[in-house]
Amino acid sequence: MKRVSLAVLVSLSAVASAAYAQTDKGVTMSTDPAKISDIEMRAQALQARQDSMQNMQSQSKGSKSTHHKKSGAKTTPSSGSSQ
């Protein structure tokens, strides 16, 4: 019972601190072209960085899956088969 109470207390304090850390500004709207351009450039840079990280992860996963162990025994056609 004490562990459950402690876990609930810790999670509530984490939620409270996260709520306190948020700013009061919320979502703002701007018509300033310079500000809009800056935000668009940041968004494109973030998207490019995320895409490159995904490509790097998919390449590392792909290179690991293409390596197969070679079997020691070679397969040869049986001598009794007719062609």
Biopython code that builds the backbone (N, CA, C, O; Angstrom):
import numpy as np
from Bio.PDB.StructureBuilder import StructureBuilder

atoms = [
    (1, "MET", "N", (0.828, -1.194, 0.000)),
    (1, "MET", "CA", (0.000, 0.000, 0.000)),
    (1, "MET", "C", (0.870, 1.256, 0.000)),
    (1, "MET", "O", (0.547, 2.246, -0.655)),
    (2, "LYS", "N", (1.985, 1.201, 0.748)),
    (2, "LYS", "CA", (2.863, 2.364, 0.793)),
    (2, "LYS", "C", (3.513, 2.623, -0.561)),
    (2, "LYS", "O", (3.691, 3.776, -0.954)),
    (3, "ARG", "N", (3.869, 1.550, -1.282)),
    (3, "ARG", "CA", (4.482, 1.725, -2.598)),
    (3, "ARG", "C", (3.514, 2.345, -3.587)),
    (3, "ARG", "O", (3.897, 3.192, -4.394)),
    (4, "VAL", "N", (2.269, 1.926, -3.526)),
    (4, "VAL", "CA", (1.257, 2.484, -4.427)),
    (4, "VAL", "C", (1.049, 3.961, -4.110)),
    (4, "VAL", "O", (0.964, 4.786, -5.019)),
    (5, "SER", "N", (0.967, 4.294, -2.835)),
    (5, "SER", "CA", (0.789, 5.692, -2.438)),
    (5, "SER", "C", (1.982, 6.529, -2.868)),
    (5, "SER", "O", (1.820, 7.655, -3.338)),
    (6, "LEU", "N", (3.175, 5.981, -2.708)),
    (6, "LEU", "CA", (4.382, 6.702, -3.111)),
    (6, "LEU", "C", (4.406, 6.899, -4.619)),
    (6, "LEU", "O", (4.768, 7.975, -5.096)),
    (7, "ALA", "N", (4.026, 5.879, -5.372)),
    (7, "ALA", "CA", (4.008, 5.991, -6.829)),
    (7, "ALA", "C", (2.994, 7.038, -7.283)),
    (7, "ALA", "O", (3.271, 7.813, -8.199)),
    (8, "VAL", "N", (1.833, 7.065, -6.657)),
    (8, "VAL", "CA", (0.814, 8.060, -6.996)),
    (8, "VAL", "C", (1.305, 9.462, -6.655)),
    (8, "VAL", "O", (1.091, 10.399, -7.423)),
    (9, "LEU", "N", (1.948, 9.604, -5.534)),
    (9, "LEU", "CA", (2.464, 10.908, -5.119)),
    (9, "LEU", "C", (3.542, 11.402, -6.074)),
    (9, "LEU", "O", (3.557, 12.579, -6.436)),
    (10, "VAL", "N", (4.430, 10.526, -6.478)),
    (10, "VAL", "CA", (5.499, 10.908, -7.405)),
    (10, "VAL", "C", (4.910, 11.293, -8.759)),
    (10, "VAL", "O", (5.321, 12.292, -9.350)),
    (11, "SER", "N", (3.961, 10.519, -9.251)),
    (11, "SER", "CA", (3.379, 10.841, -10.554)),
    (11, "SER", "C", (2.578, 12.145, -10.503)),
    (11, "SER", "O", (2.596, 12.919, -11.460)),
    (12, "LEU", "N", (1.889, 12.389, -9.410)),
    (12, "LEU", "CA", (1.155, 13.653, -9.281)),
    (12, "LEU", "C", (2.101, 14.844, -9.213)),
    (12, "LEU", "O", (1.817, 15.896, -9.785)),
    (13, "SER", "N", (3.204, 14.686, -8.530)),
    (13, "SER", "CA", (4.166, 15.791, -8.456)),
    (13, "SER", "C", (4.807, 16.031, -9.821)),
    (13, "SER", "O", (5.095, 17.174, -10.174)),
    (14, "ALA", "N", (5.034, 14.963, -10.595)),
    (14, "ALA", "CA", (5.593, 15.131, -11.934)),
    (14, "ALA", "C", (4.614, 15.864, -12.842)),
    (14, "ALA", "O", (5.013, 16.737, -13.613)),
    (15, "VAL", "N", (3.341, 15.513, -12.754)),
    (15, "VAL", "CA", (2.318, 16.184, -13.562)),
    (15, "VAL", "C", (2.185, 17.647, -13.149)),
    (15, "VAL", "O", (2.045, 18.529, -13.997)),
    (16, "ALA", "N", (2.229, 17.896, -11.856)),
    (16, "ALA", "CA", (2.112, 19.276, -11.366)),
    (16, "ALA", "C", (3.303, 20.118, -11.809)),
    (16, "ALA", "O", (3.134, 21.275, -12.195)),
    (17, "SER", "N", (4.500, 19.550, -11.756)),
    (17, "SER", "CA", (5.679, 20.319, -12.177)),
    (17, "SER", "C", (5.662, 20.567, -13.677)),
    (17, "SER", "O", (6.091, 21.628, -14.130)),
    (18, "ALA", "N", (5.175, 19.608, -14.456)),
    (18, "ALA", "CA", (5.075, 19.812, -15.901)),
    (18, "ALA", "C", (4.057, 20.891, -16.227)),
    (18, "ALA", "O", (4.279, 21.706, -17.123)),
    (19, "ALA", "N", (2.958, 20.904, -15.516)),
    (19, "ALA", "CA", (1.936, 21.928, -15.744)),
    (19, "ALA", "C", (2.450, 23.305, -15.341)),
    (19, "ALA", "O", (2.124, 24.302, -15.983)),
    (20, "TYR", "N", (3.243, 23.364, -14.292)),
    (20, "TYR", "CA", (3.798, 24.637, -13.833)),
    (20, "TYR", "C", (4.843, 25.155, -14.814)),
    (20, "TYR", "O", (4.982, 26.366, -14.982)),
    (21, "ALA", "N", (5.578, 24.257, -15.465)),
    (21, "ALA", "CA", (6.657, 24.657, -16.366)),
    (21, "ALA", "C", (6.138, 25.240, -17.670)),
    (21, "ALA", "O", (6.879, 25.939, -18.362)),
    (22, "GLN", "N", (4.888, 24.973, -18.026)),
    (22, "GLN", "CA", (4.361, 25.503, -19.272)),
    (22, "GLN", "C", (4.137, 26.998, -19.155)),
    (22, "GLN", "O", (3.803, 27.520, -18.091)),
    (23, "THR", "N", (4.329, 27.672, -20.279)),
    (23, "THR", "CA", (4.161, 29.123, -20.284)),
    (23, "THR", "C", (2.695, 29.495, -20.482)),
    (23, "THR", "O", (1.881, 28.674, -20.904)),
    (24, "ASP", "N", (2.381, 30.723, -20.174)),
    (24, "ASP", "CA", (1.008, 31.217, -20.310)),
    (24, "ASP", "C", (0.720, 31.724, -21.713)),
    (24, "ASP", "O", (-0.421, 32.076, -22.012)),
    (25, "LYS", "N", (1.728, 31.770, -22.584)),
    (25, "LYS", "CA", (1.531, 32.336, -23.909)),
    (25, "LYS", "C", (0.602, 31.485, -24.764)),
    (25, "LYS", "O", (-0.263, 32.022, -25.456)),
    (26, "GLY", "N", (0.767, 30.195, -24.728)),
    (26, "GLY", "CA", (-0.064, 29.325, -25.553)),
    (26, "GLY", "C", (0.268, 29.493, -27.018)),
    (26, "GLY", "O", (1.430, 29.694, -27.373)),
    (27, "VAL", "N", (-0.738, 29.414, -27.874)),
    (27, "VAL", "CA", (-0.555, 29.563, -29.308)),
    (27, "VAL", "C", (-0.783, 31.021, -29.672)),
    (27, "VAL", "O", (-1.787, 31.622, -29.292)),
    (28, "THR", "N", (0.162, 31.577, -30.413)),
    (28, "THR", "CA", (0.020, 32.968, -30.845)),
    (28, "THR", "C", (-0.012, 33.022, -32.361)),
    (28, "THR", "O", (0.515, 32.134, -33.031)),
    (29, "MET", "N", (-0.619, 34.043, -32.893)),
    (29, "MET", "CA", (-0.694, 34.227, -34.329)),
    (29, "MET", "C", (0.089, 35.480, -34.687)),
    (29, "MET", "O", (0.014, 36.498, -33.999)),
    (30, "SER", "N", (0.844, 35.385, -35.784)),
    (30, "SER", "CA", (1.646, 36.522, -36.208)),
    (30, "SER", "C", (1.454, 36.760, -37.698)),
    (30, "SER", "O", (1.295, 35.816, -38.472)),
    (31, "THR", "N", (1.471, 38.004, -38.084)),
    (31, "THR", "CA", (1.411, 38.356, -39.499)),
    (31, "THR", "C", (2.729, 38.944, -39.975)),
    (31, "THR", "O", (2.826, 39.414, -41.108)),
    (32, "ASP", "N", (3.748, 38.921, -39.115)),
    (32, "ASP", "CA", (5.066, 39.450, -39.460)),
    (32, "ASP", "C", (5.766, 38.471, -40.411)),
    (32, "ASP", "O", (6.047, 37.336, -40.024)),
    (33, "PRO", "N", (6.052, 38.896, -41.653)),
    (33, "PRO", "CA", (6.664, 37.982, -42.621)),
    (33, "PRO", "C", (8.033, 37.452, -42.168)),
    (33, "PRO", "O", (8.365, 36.302, -42.455)),
    (34, "ALA", "N", (8.813, 38.250, -41.483)),
    (34, "ALA", "CA", (10.134, 37.800, -41.031)),
    (34, "ALA", "C", (9.999, 36.696, -39.988)),
    (34, "ALA", "O", (10.736, 35.711, -40.012)),
    (35, "LYS", "N", (9.061, 36.871, -39.087)),
    (35, "LYS", "CA", (8.836, 35.866, -38.054)),
    (35, "LYS", "C", (8.306, 34.569, -38.670)),
    (35, "LYS", "O", (8.722, 33.478, -38.281)),
    (36, "ILE", "N", (7.397, 34.690, -39.620)),
    (36, "ILE", "CA", (6.851, 33.521, -40.295)),
    (36, "ILE", "C", (7.945, 32.773, -41.045)),
    (36, "ILE", "O", (8.015, 31.545, -40.993)),
    (37, "SER", "N", (8.800, 33.518, -41.741)),
    (37, "SER", "CA", (9.894, 32.898, -42.484)),
    (37, "SER", "C", (10.847, 32.165, -41.550)),
    (37, "SER", "O", (11.302, 31.064, -41.859)),
    (38, "ASP", "N", (11.149, 32.777, -40.405)),
    (38, "ASP", "CA", (12.039, 32.153, -39.426)),
    (38, "ASP", "C", (11.451, 30.842, -38.904)),
    (38, "ASP", "O", (12.158, 29.842, -38.779)),
    (39, "ILE", "N", (10.181, 30.856, -38.606)),
    (39, "ILE", "CA", (9.521, 29.658, -38.086)),
    (39, "ILE", "C", (9.485, 28.559, -39.153)),
    (39, "ILE", "O", (9.699, 27.386, -38.847)),
    (40, "GLU", "N", (9.212, 28.944, -40.415)),
    (40, "GLU", "CA", (9.190, 27.956, -41.485)),
    (40, "GLU", "C", (10.572, 27.335, -41.699)),
    (40, "GLU", "O", (10.682, 26.131, -41.933)),
    (41, "MET", "N", (11.621, 28.148, -41.620)),
    (41, "MET", "CA", (12.976, 27.614, -41.779)),
    (41, "MET", "C", (13.324, 26.662, -40.638)),
    (41, "MET", "O", (13.950, 25.627, -40.866)),
    (42, "ARG", "N", (12.930, 27.000, -39.429)),
    (42, "ARG", "CA", (13.177, 26.106, -38.296)),
    (42, "ARG", "C", (12.427, 24.788, -38.460)),
    (42, "ARG", "O", (12.960, 23.719, -38.160)),
    (43, "ALA", "N", (11.193, 24.872, -38.937)),
    (43, "ALA", "CA", (10.388, 23.666, -39.132)),
    (43, "ALA", "C", (10.997, 22.782, -40.217)),
    (43, "ALA", "O", (11.028, 21.560, -40.071)),
    (44, "GLN", "N", (11.479, 23.379, -41.297)),
    (44, "GLN", "CA", (12.106, 22.598, -42.364)),
    (44, "GLN", "C", (13.401, 21.953, -41.888)),
    (44, "GLN", "O", (13.687, 20.807, -42.237)),
    (45, "ALA", "N", (14.183, 22.676, -41.097)),
    (45, "ALA", "CA", (15.429, 22.120, -40.565)),
    (45, "ALA", "C", (15.133, 20.956, -39.622)),
    (45, "ALA", "O", (15.823, 19.937, -39.652)),
    (46, "LEU", "N", (14.114, 21.108, -38.795)),
    (46, "LEU", "CA", (13.729, 20.032, -37.886)),
    (46, "LEU", "C", (13.245, 18.819, -38.659)),
    (46, "LEU", "O", (13.591, 17.689, -38.316)),
    (47, "GLN", "N", (12.450, 19.035, -39.696)),
    (47, "GLN", "CA", (11.956, 17.933, -40.513)),
    (47, "GLN", "C", (13.109, 17.217, -41.211)),
    (47, "GLN", "O", (13.134, 15.987, -41.265)),
    (48, "ALA", "N", (14.056, 17.973, -41.741)),
    (48, "ALA", "CA", (15.206, 17.366, -42.412)),
    (48, "ALA", "C", (16.043, 16.552, -41.432)),
    (48, "ALA", "O", (16.531, 15.473, -41.771)),
    (49, "ARG", "N", (16.206, 17.066, -40.226)),
    (49, "ARG", "CA", (16.984, 16.341, -39.215)),
    (49, "ARG", "C", (16.267, 15.047, -38.819)),
    (49, "ARG", "O", (16.913, 14.013, -38.653)),
    (50, "GLN", "N", (14.956, 15.094, -38.667)),
    (50, "GLN", "CA", (14.198, 13.894, -38.329)),
    (50, "GLN", "C", (14.255, 12.876, -39.457)),
    (50, "GLN", "O", (14.382, 11.678, -39.205)),
    (51, "ASP", "N", (14.162, 13.339, -40.698)),
    (51, "ASP", "CA", (14.243, 12.436, -41.845)),
    (51, "ASP", "C", (15.608, 11.764, -41.914)),
    (51, "ASP", "O", (15.700, 10.565, -42.177)),
    (52, "SER", "N", (16.673, 12.537, -41.676)),
    (52, "SER", "CA", (18.011, 11.950, -41.732)),
    (52, "SER", "C", (18.213, 10.945, -40.604)),
    (52, "SER", "O", (18.880, 9.928, -40.795)),
    (53, "MET", "N", (17.644, 11.218, -39.429)),
    (53, "MET", "CA", (17.755, 10.259, -38.320)),
    (53, "MET", "C", (17.008, 8.971, -38.659)),
    (53, "MET", "O", (17.499, 7.882, -38.363)),
    (54, "GLN", "N", (15.835, 9.076, -39.272)),
    (54, "GLN", "CA", (15.072, 7.889, -39.656)),
    (54, "GLN", "C", (15.810, 7.103, -40.732)),
    (54, "GLN", "O", (15.821, 5.873, -40.704)),
    (55, "ASN", "N", (16.430, 7.809, -41.684)),
    (55, "ASN", "CA", (17.183, 7.123, -42.730)),
    (55, "ASN", "C", (18.379, 6.395, -42.140)),
    (55, "ASN", "O", (18.682, 5.271, -42.543)),
    (56, "MET", "N", (19.056, 7.019, -41.196)),
    (56, "MET", "CA", (20.210, 6.382, -40.563)),
    (56, "MET", "C", (19.776, 5.151, -39.789)),
    (56, "MET", "O", (20.465, 4.131, -39.818)),
    (57, "GLN", "N", (18.650, 5.224, -39.100)),
    (57, "GLN", "CA", (18.163, 4.085, -38.337)),
    (57, "GLN", "C", (17.726, 2.956, -39.266)),
    (57, "GLN", "O", (17.999, 1.788, -38.989)),
    (58, "SER", "N", (17.053, 3.291, -40.358)),
    (58, "SER", "CA", (16.606, 2.247, -41.276)),
    (58, "SER", "C", (17.787, 1.610, -41.985)),
    (58, "SER", "O", (17.753, 0.413, -42.271)),
    (59, "GLN", "N", (18.832, 2.377, -42.278)),
    (59, "GLN", "CA", (20.021, 1.810, -42.914)),
    (59, "GLN", "C", (20.758, 0.894, -41.958)),
    (59, "GLN", "O", (21.250, -0.159, -42.363)),
    (60, "SER", "N", (20.841, 1.281, -40.693)),
    (60, "SER", "CA", (21.544, 0.425, -39.741)),
    (60, "SER", "C", (20.754, -0.851, -39.487)),
    (60, "SER", "O", (21.353, -1.909, -39.295)),
    (61, "LYS", "N", (19.447, -0.781, -39.481)),
    (61, "LYS", "CA", (18.629, -1.980, -39.329)),
    (61, "LYS", "C", (18.731, -2.849, -40.567)),
    (61, "LYS", "O", (18.800, -4.074, -40.462)),
    (62, "GLY", "N", (18.742, -2.230, -41.737)),
    (62, "GLY", "CA", (18.823, -2.973, -42.987)),
    (62, "GLY", "C", (20.160, -3.672, -43.153)),
    (62, "GLY", "O", (20.206, -4.792, -43.664)),
    (63, "SER", "N", (21.243, -3.044, -42.737)),
    (63, "SER", "CA", (22.550, -3.670, -42.889)),
    (63, "SER", "C", (22.707, -4.845, -41.948)),
    (63, "SER", "O", (23.425, -5.793, -42.267)),
    (64, "LYS", "N", (22.063, -4.811, -40.810)),
    (64, "LYS", "CA", (22.143, -5.922, -39.874)),
    (64, "LYS", "C", (21.350, -7.117, -40.382)),
    (64, "LYS", "O", (21.749, -8.260, -40.159)),
    (65, "SER", "N", (20.246, -6.875, -41.054)),
    (65, "SER", "CA", (19.391, -7.981, -41.470)),
    (65, "SER", "C", (19.885, -8.644, -42.749)),
    (65, "SER", "O", (19.429, -9.743, -43.065)),
    (66, "THR", "N", (20.804, -8.022, -43.505)),
    (66, "THR", "CA", (21.263, -8.616, -44.746)),
    (66, "THR", "C", (22.394, -9.609, -44.533)),
    (66, "THR", "O", (22.705, -10.365, -45.454)),
    (67, "HIS", "N", (23.017, -9.645, -43.381)),
    (67, "HIS", "CA", (24.100, -10.580, -43.115)),
    (67, "HIS", "C", (23.524, -11.915, -42.679)),
    (67, "HIS", "O", (22.795, -12.005, -41.692)),
    (68, "HIS", "N", (23.864, -12.944, -43.432)),
    (68, "HIS", "CA", (23.403, -14.280, -43.104)),
    (68, "HIS", "C", (24.612, -15.185, -42.938)),
    (68, "HIS", "O", (25.651, -14.985, -43.567)),
    (69, "LYS", "N", (24.459, -16.170, -42.092)),
    (69, "LYS", "CA", (25.524, -17.145, -41.926)),
    (69, "LYS", "C", (25.542, -18.065, -43.131)),
    (69, "LYS", "O", (24.496, -18.499, -43.612)),
    (70, "LYS", "N", (26.730, -18.356, -43.611)),
    (70, "LYS", "CA", (26.859, -19.281, -44.725)),
    (70, "LYS", "C", (26.947, -20.684, -44.164)),
    (70, "LYS", "O", (27.637, -20.929, -43.174)),
    (71, "SER", "N", (26.251, -21.591, -44.794)),
    (71, "SER", "CA", (26.293, -22.968, -44.318)),
    (71, "SER", "C", (27.587, -23.612, -44.786)),
    (71, "SER", "O", (28.099, -23.284, -45.856)),
    (72, "GLY", "N", (28.115, -24.530, -43.984)),
    (72, "GLY", "CA", (29.370, -25.186, -44.298)),
    (72, "GLY", "C", (29.233, -26.218, -45.395)),
    (72, "GLY", "O", (30.199, -26.462, -46.119)),
    (73, "ALA", "N", (28.071, -26.834, -45.548)),
    (73, "ALA", "CA", (27.879, -27.889, -46.534)),
    (73, "ALA", "C", (27.470, -27.285, -47.864)),
    (73, "ALA", "O", (26.579, -26.438, -47.926)),
    (74, "LYS", "N", (28.126, -27.724, -48.927)),
    (74, "LYS", "CA", (27.766, -27.263, -50.259)),
    (74, "LYS", "C", (26.757, -28.224, -50.849)),
    (74, "LYS", "O", (26.835, -29.433, -50.626)),
    (75, "THR", "N", (25.826, -27.701, -51.587)),
    (75, "THR", "CA", (24.818, -28.547, -52.200)),
    (75, "THR", "C", (25.266, -28.921, -53.601)),
    (75, "THR", "O", (25.682, -28.061, -54.378)),
    (76, "THR", "N", (25.182, -30.182, -53.917)),
    (76, "THR", "CA", (25.525, -30.654, -55.252)),
    (76, "THR", "C", (24.368, -31.462, -55.784)),
    (76, "THR", "O", (23.681, -32.122, -55.005)),
    (77, "PRO", "N", (24.127, -31.437, -57.069)),
    (77, "PRO", "CA", (23.028, -32.219, -57.617)),
    (77, "PRO", "C", (23.322, -33.702, -57.435)),
    (77, "PRO", "O", (24.472, -34.133, -57.521)),
    (78, "SER", "N", (22.291, -34.463, -57.187)),
    (78, "SER", "CA", (22.480, -35.904, -56.986)),
    (78, "SER", "C", (22.854, -36.567, -58.302)),
    (78, "SER", "O", (22.425, -36.130, -59.370)),
    (79, "SER", "N", (23.642, -37.609, -58.223)),
    (79, "SER", "CA", (24.147, -38.264, -59.441)),
    (79, "SER", "C", (23.064, -39.108, -60.105)),
    (79, "SER", "O", (23.213, -39.463, -61.274)),
    (80, "GLY", "N", (21.994, -39.439, -59.412)),
    (80, "GLY", "CA", (20.965, -40.298, -59.968)),
    (80, "GLY", "C", (19.876, -39.564, -60.716)),
    (80, "GLY", "O", (18.956, -40.206, -61.222)),
    (81, "SER", "N", (19.938, -38.249, -60.808)),
    (81, "SER", "CA", (18.865, -37.509, -61.468)),
    (81, "SER", "C", (19.096, -37.460, -62.965)),
    (81, "SER", "O", (20.236, -37.388, -63.424)),
    (82, "SER", "N", (18.026, -37.500, -63.718)),
    (82, "SER", "CA", (18.144, -37.406, -65.176)),
    (82, "SER", "C", (17.696, -36.029, -65.626)),
    (82, "SER", "O", (16.851, -35.392, -64.996)),
    (83, "GLN", "N", (18.280, -35.583, -66.729)),
    (83, "GLN", "CA", (17.940, -34.249, -67.221)),
    (83, "GLN", "C", (17.199, -34.305, -68.482)),
    (83, "GLN", "O", (16.836, -33.265, -69.032)),
]
sb = StructureBuilder()
sb.init_structure("model")
sb.init_model(0)
sb.init_chain("A")
sb.init_seg("    ")
for serial, (resi, resn, name, xyz) in enumerate(atoms, 1):
    if name == "N":
        sb.init_residue(resn, " ", resi, " ")
    sb.init_atom(name, np.array(xyz, "f"), 0.0, 1.0, " ", f" {name:<3s}", serial, name[0])
structure = sb.get_structure()
